[in-house]
């Protein structure tokens, strides 16, 4: 299989996935706004920086892992 190399200058060539890009940006520009969530499609409800988003994903992943492991133990 051929490795995927992106051709976008702002993104490092080794960033082959969206996860790679988000991690790279979290390191380089952690306090820059990454996402804006709209309450009704128009009104800004919440914004997340790259750092906040990475922390949210990490915490959510850990919570999901604990939930799955707990469910297995409870069977």
C-alpha positions as CSV (number, residue, x, y, z in Angstrom):
1,X,0.0,0.0,0.0
2,X,1.3,3.5,-0.9
3,X,1.6,6.0,1.9
4,X,-0.7,9.0,1.7
5,X,1.2,12.3,1.6
6,X,-0.8,15.5,1.6
7,X,0.1,18.4,-0.6
8,X,-1.3,21.3,1.5
9,X,1.6,23.5,2.5
10,X,0.2,24.4,6.0
11,X,0.0,20.8,6.9
12,X,3.1,18.6,7.5
13,X,3.6,15.9,4.9
14,X,3.5,13.2,7.6
15,X,-0.1,14.3,8.6
16,X,-2.1,11.6,6.8
17,X,-5.3,11.8,8.8
18,X,-7.5,14.4,10.4
19,X,-6.3,13.1,13.8
20,X,-2.7,13.8,12.8
21,X,-3.6,17.3,11.7
22,X,-5.5,18.1,14.9
23,X,-2.7,16.7,17.1
24,X,-0.2,18.8,15.2
25,X,-2.2,21.9,15.5
26,X,-2.9,21.3,19.2
27,X,0.9,21.4,19.7
28,X,1.6,24.3,17.4
29,X,-1.4,26.6,17.9
30,X,-3.1,25.3,21.1
31,X,-5.1,28.5,21.9
32,X,-6.4,29.1,18.4
33,X,-10.1,28.5,17.9
34,X,-10.6,25.1,16.2
35,X,-14.3,24.6,16.2
36,X,-17.5,26.6,16.6
37,X,-20.7,24.9,17.5
38,X,-24.0,26.6,16.6
39,X,-27.1,26.3,18.7
40,X,-29.6,26.7,15.9
41,X,-27.4,26.7,12.9
42,X,-26.7,30.4,13.3
43,X,-26.2,31.4,16.9
44,X,-22.8,30.6,18.3
45,X,-23.2,28.4,21.3
46,X,-19.7,27.1,22.1
47,X,-16.1,27.4,20.7
48,X,-13.2,25.1,21.4
49,X,-9.5,25.7,20.9
50,X,-7.3,22.9,19.5
51,X,-6.0,22.2,23.1
52,X,-9.6,22.1,24.6
53,X,-10.7,19.8,21.8
54,X,-7.8,17.4,22.3
55,X,-8.4,17.4,26.1
56,X,-12.1,16.7,25.4
57,X,-11.3,13.8,23.1
58,X,-8.8,12.3,25.5
59,X,-11.2,12.5,28.5
60,X,-14.1,11.1,26.4
61,X,-11.9,8.2,25.2
62,X,-10.9,7.4,28.7
63,X,-14.5,7.6,29.9
64,X,-15.6,5.3,27.1
65,X,-12.9,2.8,27.9
66,X,-13.8,2.7,31.5
67,X,-17.5,2.3,30.6
68,X,-16.7,-0.6,28.3
69,X,-14.4,-2.4,30.8
70,X,-17.0,-1.9,33.6
71,X,-19.7,-3.4,31.4
72,X,-17.6,-6.4,30.7
73,X,-16.9,-6.9,34.4
74,X,-20.6,-6.5,35.3
75,X,-21.6,-9.4,33.0
